Amino acid sequence: MEELKPCPFCGSEWVKIRWIGFSEGQASGYVPGYRGECTDCFAMSSAFLNAEDAKEAWNRRVTDGRIARSEERFSRNAETD
């Protein structure tokens, strides 16, 4: 399992994947899950249904090429429509 990368905002190594569950008074449509969090600057990712997806999202960086590949796929799909 890949280690968590430091916080992309403050650089802290104090990051974790945390379970976010129900709490009293939350809307009935609330879905619990996992998210990446920095315990220094309190940055957090979106919530995911499993810890592995939350970890992948936390570790994703603009410079890793995923955005460029997504834009490339979008362009190809737009050309075929």
Number of C-alpha atoms within 10 A of each C-alpha: 5 8 9 16 18 16 23 14 10 12 13 14 14 14 21 20 18 16 17 13 10 13 9 5 6 9 9 7 6 10 13 15 17 21 24 27 21 22 14 13 14 12 14 17 16 12 19 19 13 13 17 15 15 23 24 15 16 24 18 14 13 8 8 10 10 12 13 12 11 11 11 12 12 11 11 11 10 9 8 6 5
